[in-house]
Amino acid sequence: MGPYMLRAAFVVICAAVVCACASAGPSPTTGLTGVVLRGPITPVCRIDVPCDAPFSAGFTVQRGGRRVAEFQSDASGQFTVFLEPGAYTVVPNSDVGIISPTSQTKSVTVADTGMLTVVRLMFDTGIR
């Protein structure tokens, strides 16, 4: 391989590396993190006994009526979902154990701080 071919190969490789890095883009650093709870969990709530509990379930995140993300809370109700700053609606999946899940949407706003926005989402079980 001559010097011209080596230079051409070097230029092509450099261009490919630059294009690959540019298309990857920065990873999001904003979004939501927090806990999901459901309650009441008993028909009669007492002062010395918790009346809500962590909620492990699937959720859809919508913006302008369009699905933009999904997340699953764990057994302790904890979750994290990365989103761009702005206003969103969190919608429980239809198969979760709460009353009328699709009507229990939660409006949330992801702050433009470069960090995750902490939220506490509470959903009604319908127990009375």
N, CA, C and O atoms as a GROMACS GRO file, in nm:
protein
  512
    1MET      N    1   0.085  -0.117   0.000
    1MET     CA    2   0.000   0.000   0.000
    1MET      C    3   0.090   0.123   0.000
    1MET      O    4   0.181   0.133   0.081
    2GLY      N    5   0.063   0.215  -0.092
    2GLY     CA    6   0.143   0.336  -0.103
    2GLY      C    7   0.102   0.442  -0.003
    2GLY      O    8   0.000   0.426   0.065
    3PRO      N    9   0.180   0.549   0.008
    3PRO     CA   10   0.150   0.655   0.106
    3PRO      C   11   0.016   0.723   0.079
    3PRO      O   12  -0.052   0.764   0.173
    4TYR      N   13  -0.023   0.736  -0.046
    4TYR     CA   14  -0.151   0.798  -0.078
    4TYR      C   15  -0.268   0.712  -0.032
    4TYR      O   16  -0.368   0.764   0.019
    5MET      N   17  -0.255   0.581  -0.048
    5MET     CA   18  -0.360   0.490  -0.004
    5MET      C   19  -0.371   0.489   0.148
    5MET      O   20  -0.482   0.483   0.202
    6LEU      N   21  -0.259   0.497   0.219
    6LEU     CA   22  -0.261   0.501   0.364
    6LEU      C   23  -0.330   0.628   0.414
    6LEU      O   24  -0.410   0.624   0.508
    7ARG      N   25  -0.297   0.741   0.350
    7ARG     CA   26  -0.362   0.867   0.389
    7ARG      C   27  -0.513   0.862   0.363
    7ARG      O   28  -0.591   0.906   0.447
    8ALA      N   29  -0.552   0.808   0.251
    8ALA     CA   30  -0.694   0.799   0.217
    8ALA      C   31  -0.766   0.708   0.317
    8ALA      O   32  -0.876   0.740   0.362
    9ALA      N   33  -0.704   0.596   0.351
    9ALA     CA   34  -0.765   0.505   0.447
    9ALA      C   35  -0.777   0.574   0.584
    9ALA      O   36  -0.879   0.558   0.652
   10PHE      N   37  -0.674   0.648   0.624
   10PHE     CA   38  -0.676   0.720   0.750
   10PHE      C   39  -0.789   0.822   0.753
   10PHE      O   40  -0.860   0.832   0.853
   11VAL      N   41  -0.808   0.897   0.646
   11VAL     CA   42  -0.914   0.998   0.639
   11VAL      C   43  -1.051   0.933   0.647
   11VAL      O   44  -1.140   0.983   0.716
   12VAL      N   45  -1.069   0.821   0.578
   12VAL     CA   46  -1.197   0.751   0.580
   12VAL      C   47  -1.227   0.700   0.721
   12VAL      O   48  -1.340   0.712   0.768
   13ILE      N   49  -1.129   0.644   0.787
   13ILE     CA   50  -1.149   0.592   0.923
   13ILE      C   51  -1.182   0.706   1.019
   13ILE      O   52  -1.272   0.692   1.102
   14CYS      N   53  -1.110   0.817   1.009
   14CYS     CA   54  -1.136   0.932   1.097
   14CYS      C   55  -1.278   0.986   1.075
   14CYS      O   56  -1.348   1.017   1.171
   15ALA      N   57  -1.319   0.996   0.950
   15ALA     CA   58  -1.454   1.046   0.919
   15ALA      C   59  -1.560   0.952   0.977
   15ALA      O   60  -1.662   0.998   1.028
   16ALA      N   61  -1.537   0.821   0.969
   16ALA     CA   62  -1.633   0.725   1.022
   16ALA      C   63  -1.644   0.737   1.174
   16ALA      O   64  -1.754   0.729   1.229
   17VAL      N   65  -1.531   0.756   1.241
   17VAL     CA   66  -1.532   0.770   1.387
   17VAL      C   67  -1.605   0.897   1.428
   17VAL      O   68  -1.684   0.895   1.522
   18VAL      N   69  -1.581   1.009   1.358
   18VAL     CA   70  -1.648   1.135   1.390
   18VAL      C   71  -1.798   1.122   1.368
   18VAL      O   72  -1.876   1.168   1.452
   19CYS      N   73  -1.841   1.061   1.259
   19CYS     CA   74  -1.984   1.044   1.232
   19CYS      C   75  -2.049   0.954   1.337
   19CYS      O   76  -2.160   0.983   1.382
   20ALA      N   77  -1.982   0.846   1.377
   20ALA     CA   78  -2.038   0.756   1.477
   20ALA      C   79  -2.055   0.826   1.611
   20ALA      O   80  -2.156   0.806   1.679
   21CYS      N   81  -1.958   0.906   1.649
   21CYS     CA   82  -1.967   0.978   1.776
   21CYS      C   83  -2.076   1.085   1.772
   21CYS      O   84  -2.147   1.104   1.870
   22ALA      N   85  -2.090   1.153   1.661
   22ALA     CA   86  -2.190   1.260   1.649
   22ALA      C   87  -2.332   1.204   1.651
   22ALA      O   88  -2.422   1.268   1.705
   23SER      N   89  -2.353   1.086   1.593
   23SER     CA   90  -2.489   1.032   1.587
   23SER      C   91  -2.534   0.973   1.720
   23SER      O   92  -2.654   0.962   1.744
   24ALA      N   93  -2.440   0.936   1.806
   24ALA     CA   94  -2.478   0.878   1.935
   24ALA      C   95  -2.544   0.981   2.025
   24ALA      O   96  -2.638   0.947   2.097
   25GLY      N   97  -2.498   1.105   2.022
   25GLY     CA   98  -2.557   1.212   2.101
   25GLY      C   99  -2.536   1.191   2.249
   25GLY      O  100  -2.497   1.082   2.292
   26PRO      N  101  -2.562   1.293   2.326
   26PRO     CA  102  -2.545   1.279   2.470
   26PRO      C  103  -2.656   1.194   2.530
   26PRO      O  104  -2.769   1.195   2.482
   27SER      N  105  -2.623   1.122   2.635
   27SER     CA  106  -2.727   1.044   2.703
   27SER      C  107  -2.807   1.138   2.791
   27SER      O  108  -2.751   1.232   2.848
   28PRO      N  109  -2.937   1.115   2.804
   28PRO     CA  110  -3.019   1.206   2.884
   28PRO      C  111  -2.979   1.200   3.032
   28PRO      O  112  -2.946   1.093   3.084
   29THR      N  113  -2.983   1.313   3.096
   29THR     CA  114  -2.954   1.320   3.239
   29THR      C  115  -3.075   1.368   3.316
   29THR      O  116  -3.070   1.380   3.439
   30THR      N  117  -3.184   1.395   3.246
   30THR     CA  118  -3.307   1.439   3.312
   30THR      C  119  -3.412   1.330   3.299
   30THR      O  120  -3.402   1.240   3.216
   31GLY      N  121  -3.512   1.340   3.384
   31GLY     CA  122  -3.620   1.242   3.383
   31GLY      C  123  -3.687   1.240   3.518
   31GLY      O  124  -3.681   1.336   3.594
   32LEU      N  125  -3.751   1.128   3.547
   32LEU     CA  126  -3.823   1.112   3.673
   32LEU      C  127  -3.763   0.997   3.752
   32LEU      O  128  -3.721   0.897   3.696
   33THR      N  129  -3.760   1.013   3.882
   33THR     CA  130  -3.725   0.905   3.972
   33THR      C  131  -3.809   0.921   4.097
   33THR      O  132  -3.847   1.032   4.133
   34GLY      N  133  -3.838   0.812   4.162
   34GLY     CA  134  -3.920   0.823   4.282
   34GLY      C  135  -3.984   0.693   4.321
   34GLY      O  136  -3.931   0.585   4.296
   35VAL      N  137  -4.100   0.706   4.384
   35VAL     CA  138  -4.171   0.590   4.435
   35VAL      C  139  -4.317   0.596   4.392
   35VAL      O  140  -4.377   0.703   4.381
   36VAL      N  141  -4.373   0.478   4.369
   36VAL     CA  142  -4.514   0.463   4.335
   36VAL      C  143  -4.581   0.390   4.451
   36VAL      O  144  -4.533   0.285   4.495
   37LEU      N  145  -4.692   0.446   4.499
   37LEU     CA  146  -4.767   0.386   4.610
   37LEU      C  147  -4.912   0.364   4.568
   37LEU      O  148  -4.963   0.430   4.478
   38ARG      N  149  -4.976   0.269   4.636
   38ARG     CA  150  -5.119   0.246   4.614
   38ARG      C  151  -5.186   0.238   4.751
   38ARG      O  152  -5.126   0.193   4.849
   39GLY      N  153  -5.310   0.283   4.756
   39GLY     CA  154  -5.380   0.280   4.883
   39GLY      C  155  -5.522   0.328   4.865
   39GLY      O  156  -5.554   0.384   4.760
   40PRO      N  157  -5.607   0.309   4.960
   40PRO     CA  158  -5.578   0.236   5.083
   40PRO      C  159  -5.564   0.087   5.057
   40PRO      O  160  -5.618   0.034   4.959
   41ILE      N  161  -5.491   0.019   5.146
   41ILE     CA  162  -5.472  -0.125   5.130
   41ILE      C  163  -5.558  -0.205   5.229
   41ILE      O  164  -5.560  -0.328   5.225
   42THR      N  165  -5.628  -0.134   5.315
   42THR     CA  166  -5.722  -0.198   5.408
   42THR      C  167  -5.850  -0.114   5.413
   42THR      O  168  -5.845   0.006   5.387
   43PRO      N  169  -5.963  -0.176   5.446
   43PRO     CA  170  -6.088  -0.100   5.452
   43PRO      C  171  -6.091   0.003   5.564
   43PRO      O  172  -6.158   0.106   5.552
   44VAL      N  173  -6.018  -0.023   5.671
   44VAL     CA  174  -6.014   0.071   5.783
   44VAL      C  175  -5.868   0.107   5.808
   44VAL      O  176  -5.785   0.021   5.836
   45CYS      N  177  -5.837   0.236   5.797
   45CYS     CA  178  -5.701   0.282   5.821
   45CYS      C  179  -5.687   0.320   5.967
   45CYS      O  180  -5.775   0.382   6.026
   46ARG      N  181  -5.572   0.281   6.026
   46ARG     CA  182  -5.542   0.315   6.165
   46ARG      C  183  -5.416   0.400   6.169
   46ARG      O  184  -5.333   0.393   6.079
   47ILE      N  185  -5.403   0.478   6.272
   47ILE     CA  186  -5.289   0.567   6.286
   47ILE      C  187  -5.157   0.491   6.293
   47ILE      O  188  -5.057   0.537   6.237
   48ASP      N  189  -5.155   0.375   6.360
   48ASP     CA  190  -5.031   0.301   6.380
   48ASP      C  191  -5.000   0.198   6.270
   48ASP      O  192  -4.900   0.127   6.280
   49VAL      N  193  -5.082   0.190   6.167
   49VAL     CA  194  -5.063   0.094   6.058
   49VAL      C  195  -5.067   0.169   5.925
   49VAL      O  196  -5.162   0.244   5.899
   50PRO      N  197  -4.965   0.150   5.842
   50PRO     CA  198  -4.966   0.218   5.712
   50PRO      C  199  -5.091   0.183   5.631
   50PRO      O  200  -5.137   0.068   5.633
   51CYS      N  201  -5.144   0.281   5.561
   51CYS     CA  202  -5.266   0.259   5.482
   51CYS      C  203  -5.235   0.256   5.332
   51CYS      O  204  -5.324   0.238   5.249
   52ASP      N  205  -5.108   0.274   5.299
   52ASP     CA  206  -5.066   0.260   5.159
   52ASP      C  207  -4.944   0.169   5.154
   52ASP      O  208  -4.882   0.140   5.256
   53ALA      N  209  -4.911   0.125   5.034
   53ALA     CA  210  -4.801   0.030   5.017
   53ALA      C  211  -4.730   0.057   4.885
   53ALA      O  212  -4.788   0.116   4.794
   54PRO      N  213  -4.604   0.014   4.876
   54PRO     CA  214  -4.533   0.027   4.748
   54PRO      C  215  -4.610  -0.046   4.638
   54PRO      O  216  -4.677  -0.146   4.664
   55PHE      N  217  -4.598   0.004   4.518
   55PHE     CA  218  -4.678  -0.045   4.406
   55PHE      C  219  -4.585  -0.086   4.292
   55PHE      O  220  -4.521  -0.001   4.230
   56SER      N  221  -4.577  -0.215   4.266
   56SER     CA  222  -4.497  -0.267   4.155
   56SER      C  223  -4.589  -0.285   4.035
   56SER      O  224  -4.678  -0.370   4.036
   57ALA      N  225  -4.568  -0.205   3.931
   57ALA     CA  226  -4.656  -0.209   3.814
   57ALA      C  227  -4.588  -0.145   3.694
   57ALA      O  228  -4.482  -0.084   3.705
   58GLY      N  229  -4.651  -0.159   3.580
   58GLY     CA  230  -4.603  -0.098   3.457
   58GLY      C  231  -4.679   0.031   3.427
   58GLY      O  232  -4.798   0.043   3.457
   59PHE      N  233  -4.607   0.128   3.369
   59PHE     CA  234  -4.663   0.259   3.340
   59PHE      C  235  -4.617   0.307   3.202
   59PHE      O  236  -4.511   0.269   3.153
   60THR      N  237  -4.700   0.390   3.141
   60THR     CA  238  -4.667   0.454   3.014
   60THR      C  239  -4.654   0.604   3.040
   60THR      O  240  -4.732   0.661   3.116
   61VAL      N  241  -4.556   0.666   2.976
   61VAL     CA  242  -4.538   0.810   2.987
   61VAL      C  243  -4.580   0.870   2.853
   61VAL      O  244  -4.532   0.830   2.747
   62GLN      N  245  -4.671   0.969   2.860
   62GLN     CA  246  -4.721   1.034   2.738
   62GLN      C  247  -4.686   1.182   2.738
   62GLN      O  248  -4.674   1.246   2.843
   63ARG      N  249  -4.670   1.233   2.618
   63ARG     CA  250  -4.649   1.377   2.599
   63ARG      C  251  -4.734   1.417   2.480
   63ARG      O  252  -4.715   1.366   2.369
   64GLY      N  253  -4.826   1.509   2.503
   64GLY     CA  254  -4.916   1.549   2.395
   64GLY      C  255  -5.002   1.435   2.345
   64GLY      O  256  -5.035   1.430   2.226
   65GLY      N  257  -5.039   1.341   2.434
   65GLY     CA  258  -5.122   1.228   2.396
   65GLY      C  259  -5.048   1.117   2.325
   65GLY      O  260  -5.110   1.018   2.285
   66ARG      N  261  -4.917   1.130   2.308
   66ARG     CA  262  -4.837   1.029   2.239
   66ARG      C  263  -4.744   0.958   2.337
   66ARG      O  264  -4.681   1.023   2.421
   67ARG      N  265  -4.734   0.826   2.328
   67ARG     CA  266  -4.646   0.749   2.416
   67ARG      C  267  -4.500   0.780   2.383
   67ARG      O  268  -4.457   0.770   2.268
   68VAL      N  269  -4.424   0.819   2.487
   68VAL     CA  270  -4.283   0.851   2.466
   68VAL      C  271  -4.190   0.760   2.545
   68VAL      O  272  -4.071   0.750   2.514
   69ALA      N  273  -4.244   0.691   2.647
   69ALA     CA  274  -4.160   0.601   2.728
   69ALA      C  275  -4.249   0.509   2.809
   69ALA      O  276  -4.369   0.531   2.823
   70GLU      N  277  -4.187   0.405   2.862
   70GLU     CA  278  -4.252   0.312   2.954
   70GLU      C  279  -4.156   0.284   3.067
   70GLU      O  280  -4.034   0.291   3.050
   71PHE      N  281  -4.211   0.250   3.184
   71PHE     CA  282  -4.125   0.208   3.294
   71PHE      C  283  -4.200   0.111   3.383
   71PHE      O  284  -4.323   0.101   3.376
   72GLN      N  285  -4.127   0.041   3.465
   72GLN     CA  286  -4.181  -0.057   3.560
   72GLN      C  287  -4.125  -0.021   3.697
   72GLN      O  288  -4.004  -0.007   3.714
   73SER      N  289  -4.213  -0.007   3.795
   73SER     CA  290  -4.166   0.015   3.931
   73SER      C  291  -4.133  -0.122   3.992
   73SER      O  292  -4.194  -0.222   3.957
   74ASP      N  293  -4.034  -0.124   4.083
   74ASP     CA  294  -3.994  -0.250   4.142
   74ASP      C  295  -4.079  -0.285   4.264
   74ASP      O  296  -4.177  -0.215   4.293
   75ALA      N  297  -4.044  -0.391   4.335
   75ALA     CA  298  -4.123  -0.437   4.450
   75ALA      C  299  -4.133  -0.333   4.561
   75ALA      O  300  -4.228  -0.336   4.639
   76SER      N  301  -4.036  -0.242   4.568
   76SER     CA  302  -4.042  -0.137   4.670
   76SER      C  303  -4.103  -0.009   4.615
   76SER      O  304  -4.101   0.095   4.682
   77GLY      N  305  -4.158  -0.015   4.492
   77GLY     CA  306  -4.223   0.100   4.430
   77GLY      C  307  -4.127   0.197   4.363
   77GLY      O  308  -4.171   0.298   4.307
   78GLN      N  309  -3.998   0.169   4.367
   78GLN     CA  310  -3.898   0.260   4.310
   78GLN      C  311  -3.894   0.250   4.157
   78GLN      O  312  -3.915   0.142   4.100
   79PHE      N  313  -3.866   0.362   4.092
   79PHE     CA  314  -3.853   0.363   3.947
   79PHE      C  315  -3.766   0.481   3.903
   79PHE      O  316  -3.747   0.577   3.978
   80THR      N  317  -3.715   0.471   3.783
   80THR     CA  318  -3.643   0.580   3.716
   80THR      C  319  -3.673   0.569   3.568
   80THR      O  320  -3.669   0.460   3.511
   81VAL      N  321  -3.703   0.682   3.505
   81VAL     CA  322  -3.725   0.687   3.361
   81VAL      C  323  -3.660   0.815   3.310
   81VAL      O  324  -3.685   0.923   3.364
   82PHE      N  325  -3.578   0.804   3.207
   82PHE     CA  326  -3.509   0.920   3.151
   82PHE      C  327  -3.596   0.987   3.045
   82PHE      O  328  -3.645   0.922   2.952
   83LEU      N  329  -3.615   1.119   3.060
   83LEU     CA  330  -3.700   1.198   2.971
   83LEU      C  331  -3.639   1.336   2.952
   83LEU      O  332  -3.566   1.384   3.038
   84GLU      N  333  -3.669   1.398   2.842
   84GLU     CA  334  -3.630   1.537   2.820
   84GLU      C  335  -3.713   1.627   2.911
   84GLU      O  336  -3.823   1.588   2.951
   85PRO      N  337  -3.664   1.744   2.946
   85PRO     CA  338  -3.743   1.837   3.028
   85PRO      C  339  -3.877   1.869   2.962
   85PRO      O  340  -3.886   1.878   2.839
   86GLY      N  341  -3.981   1.886   3.044
   86GLY     CA  342  -4.112   1.921   2.993
   86GLY      C  343  -4.224   1.856   3.073
   86GLY      O  344  -4.200   1.789   3.173
   87ALA      N  345  -4.347   1.876   3.026
   87ALA     CA  346  -4.467   1.824   3.092
   87ALA      C  347  -4.506   1.689   3.032
   87ALA      O  348  -4.502   1.671   2.910
   88TYR      N  349  -4.543   1.596   3.119
   88TYR     CA  350  -4.580   1.461   3.079
   88TYR      C  351  -4.700   1.414   3.159
   88TYR      O  352  -4.739   1.475   3.258
   89THR      N  353  -4.759   1.302   3.112
   89THR     CA  354  -4.865   1.234   3.184
   89THR      C  355  -4.822   1.089   3.205
   89THR      O  356  -4.783   1.021   3.110
   90VAL      N  357  -4.829   1.043   3.331
   90VAL     CA  358  -4.798   0.904   3.363
   90VAL      C  359  -4.930   0.828   3.372
   90VAL      O  360  -5.021   0.868   3.445
   91VAL      N  361  -4.939   0.719   3.295
   91VAL     CA  362  -5.063   0.640   3.287
   91VAL      C  363  -5.034   0.497   3.331
   91VAL      O  364  -4.947   0.431   3.273
   92PRO      N  365  -5.105   0.447   3.434
   92PRO     CA  366  -5.085   0.307   3.473
   92PRO      C  367  -5.133   0.213   3.362
   92PRO      O  368  -5.230   0.243   3.292
   93ASN      N  369  -5.063   0.102   3.345
   93ASN     CA  370  -5.109   0.002   3.248
   93ASN      C  371  -5.245  -0.051   3.291
   93ASN      O  372  -5.277  -0.051   3.410
   94SER      N  373  -5.325  -0.095   3.197
   94SER     CA  374  -5.464  -0.134   3.225
   94SER      C  375  -5.475  -0.261   3.309
   94SER      O  376  -5.583  -0.289   3.362
   95ASP      N  377  -5.368  -0.339   3.323
   95ASP     CA  378  -5.376  -0.465   3.397
   95ASP      C  379  -5.326  -0.454   3.542
   95ASP      O  380  -5.305  -0.557   3.607
   96VAL      N  381  -5.308  -0.334   3.592
   96VAL     CA  382  -5.259  -0.318   3.729
   96VAL      C  383  -5.373  -0.327   3.830
   96VAL      O  384  -5.490  -0.311   3.793
   97GLY      N  385  -5.340  -0.353   3.958
   97GLY     CA  386  -5.441  -0.377   4.060
   97GLY      C  387  -5.493  -0.252   4.128
   97GLY      O  388  -5.482  -0.239   4.250
   98ILE      N  389  -5.549  -0.161   4.050
   98ILE     CA  390  -5.612  -0.042   4.107
   98ILE      C  391  -5.745  -0.020   4.034
   98ILE      O  392  -5.768  -0.076   3.927
   99ILE      N  393  -5.830   0.062   4.093
   99ILE     CA  394  -5.959   0.091   4.033
   99ILE      C  395  -5.939   0.186   3.913
   99ILE      O  396  -5.869   0.286   3.925
  100SER      N  397  -5.999   0.154   3.801
  100SER     CA  398  -5.999   0.237   3.681
  100SER      C  399  -5.863   0.299   3.650
  100SER      O  400  -5.848   0.421   3.654
  101PRO      N  401  -5.764   0.216   3.618
  101PRO     CA  402  -5.627   0.266   3.601
  101PRO      C  403  -5.612   0.376   3.496
  101PRO      O  404  -5.535   0.470   3.517
  102THR      N  405  -5.682   0.367   3.384
  102THR     CA  406  -5.662   0.467   3.280
  102THR      C  407  -5.718   0.604   3.316
  102THR      O  408  -5.685   0.704   3.252
  103SER      N  409  -5.803   0.609   3.420
  103SER     CA  410  -5.853   0.740   3.464
  103SER      C  411  -5.767   0.798   3.576
  103SER      O  412  -5.791   0.911   3.621
  104GLN      N  413  -5.668   0.723   3.622
  104GLN     CA  414  -5.581   0.771   3.729
  104GLN      C  415  -5.447   0.819   3.674
  104GLN      O  416  -5.341   0.778   3.721
  105THR      N  417  -5.452   0.905   3.577
  105THR     CA  418  -5.329   0.959   3.520
  105THR      C  419  -5.270   1.063   3.615
  105THR      O  420  -5.342   1.127   3.691
  106LYS      N  421  -5.139   1.079   3.609
  106LYS     CA  422  -5.069   1.177   3.692
  106LYS      C  423  -4.990   1.272   3.603
  106LYS      O  424  -4.910   1.229   3.520
  107SER      N  425  -5.013   1.401   3.620
  107SER     CA  426  -4.937   1.503   3.547
  107SER      C  427  -4.808   1.530   3.622
  107SER      O  428  -4.807   1.551   3.743
  108VAL      N  429  -4.698   1.528   3.548
  108VAL     CA  430  -4.566   1.551   3.607
  108VAL      C  431  -4.488   1.645   3.517
  108VAL      O  432  -4.516   1.654   3.398
  109THR      N  433  -4.391   1.713   3.574
  109THR     CA  434  -4.304   1.800   3.497
  109THR      C  435  -4.160   1.765   3.526
  109THR      O  436  -4.117   1.763   3.641
  110VAL      N  437  -4.085   1.736   3.420
  110VAL     CA  438  -3.942   1.710   3.433
  110VAL      C  439  -3.871   1.844   3.427
  110VAL      O  440  -3.881   1.916   3.328
  111ALA      N  441  -3.799   1.876   3.533
  111ALA     CA  442  -3.729   2.004   3.542
  111ALA      C  443  -3.606   2.006   3.452
  111ALA      O  444  -3.545   1.902   3.425
  112ASP      N  445  -3.571   2.124   3.405
  112ASP     CA  446  -3.455   2.142   3.318
  112ASP      C  447  -3.332   2.177   3.403
  112ASP      O  448  -3.273   2.284   3.387
  113THR      N  449  -3.296   2.085   3.494
  113THR     CA  450  -3.186   2.110   3.587
  113THR      C  451  -3.064   2.025   3.557
  113THR      O  452  -2.960   2.041   3.621
  114GLY      N  453  -3.075   1.934   3.460
  114GLY     CA  454  -2.966   1.843   3.433
  114GLY      C  455  -2.964   1.725   3.529
  114GLY      O  456  -2.872   1.643   3.527
  115MET      N  457  -3.067   1.715   3.613
  115MET     CA  458  -3.077   1.606   3.710
  115MET      C  459  -3.216   1.544   3.701
  115MET      O  460  -3.305   1.597   3.634
  116LEU      N  461  -3.233   1.431   3.769
  116LEU     CA  462  -3.364   1.366   3.774
  116LEU      C  463  -3.457   1.442   3.867
  116LEU      O  464  -3.415   1.492   3.972
  117THR      N  465  -3.584   1.451   3.830
  117THR     CA  466  -3.687   1.513   3.912
  117THR      C  467  -3.749   1.405   4.000
  117THR      O  468  -3.792   1.302   3.948
  118VAL      N  469  -3.752   1.427   4.130
  118VAL     CA  470  -3.805   1.328   4.225
  118VAL      C  471  -3.955   1.348   4.241
  118VAL      O  472  -4.002   1.460   4.266
  119VAL      N  473  -4.032   1.238   4.225
  119VAL     CA  474  -4.177   1.244   4.238
  119VAL      C  475  -4.226   1.129   4.326
  119VAL      O  476  -4.159   1.026   4.342
  120ARG      N  477  -4.344   1.148   4.383
  120ARG     CA  478  -4.414   1.044   4.460
  120ARG      C  479  -4.551   1.032   4.395
  120ARG      O  480  -4.631   1.125   4.400
  121LEU      N  481  -4.579   0.918   4.334
  121LEU     CA  482  -4.704   0.896   4.263
  121LEU      C  483  -4.794   0.805   4.347
  121LEU      O  484  -4.754   0.694   4.383
  122MET      N  485  -4.914   0.852   4.377
  122MET     CA  486  -5.009   0.777   4.460
  122MET      C  487  -5.130   0.737   4.376
  122MET      O  488  -5.188   0.821   4.306
  123PHE      N  489  -5.170   0.609   4.384
  123PHE     CA  490  -5.283   0.559   4.308
  123PHE      C  491  -5.385   0.495   4.402
  123PHE      O  492  -5.349   0.432   4.501
  124ASP      N  493  -5.514   0.513   4.368
  124ASP     CA  494  -5.626   0.470   4.451
  124ASP      C  495  -5.663   0.325   4.419
  124ASP      O  496  -5.685   0.290   4.303
  125THR      N  497  -5.671   0.241   4.521
  125THR     CA  498  -5.711   0.101   4.504
  125THR      C  499  -5.861   0.082   4.497
  125THR      O  500  -5.909  -0.020   4.447
  126GLY      N  501  -5.935   0.180   4.547
  126GLY     CA  502  -6.080   0.169   4.548
  126GLY      C  503  -6.133   0.100   4.672
  126GLY      O  504  -6.255   0.086   4.686
  127ILE      N  505  -6.046   0.056   4.763
  127ILE     CA  506  -6.093  -0.008   4.887
  127ILE      C  507  -6.154   0.098   4.978
  127ILE      O  508  -6.093   0.202   5.003
  128ARG      N  509  -6.274   0.072   5.025
  128ARG     CA  510  -6.342   0.166   5.115
  128ARG      C  511  -6.402   0.093   5.231
  128ARG      O  512  -6.464   0.155   5.318
   0.00000   0.00000   0.00000
